[in-house]
Amino acid sequence: MGYKLSMLMLLLAAIAEAIWNVALKKSTGLTDWRANGIGLCCMSLGIFLFKKSLDSVSLSVASLVWSAISLSLTIGLDVLFFKTRFDLLTAGFILLSIISIIGLGYSASR
């Protein structure tokens, strides 16, 4: 499997993670089969895609890419669907988190 396909799988795994997080937040409990089913399917798909991407991408790079994308998407979906407050302070801390993830990935690869 090629590097580009592995990166595409990581992107799809991050999207599945973000959808799983939204489904988890929408769920009203264990009897909410629709939200829980969507969440479990997305969680399983995300784990499968992440694992398959490790065939061509190192674990540190895969974790870095997956974490940064899933964090950004989860926050974006939270603002979009749940009208969570998003201001300059929140944006600054998101940026710091992404910079930290990139920095940890860089230091792990040295």
Order of alpha helices (4+ residues) and beta strands (2+ residues): alpha-alpha-alpha-alpha
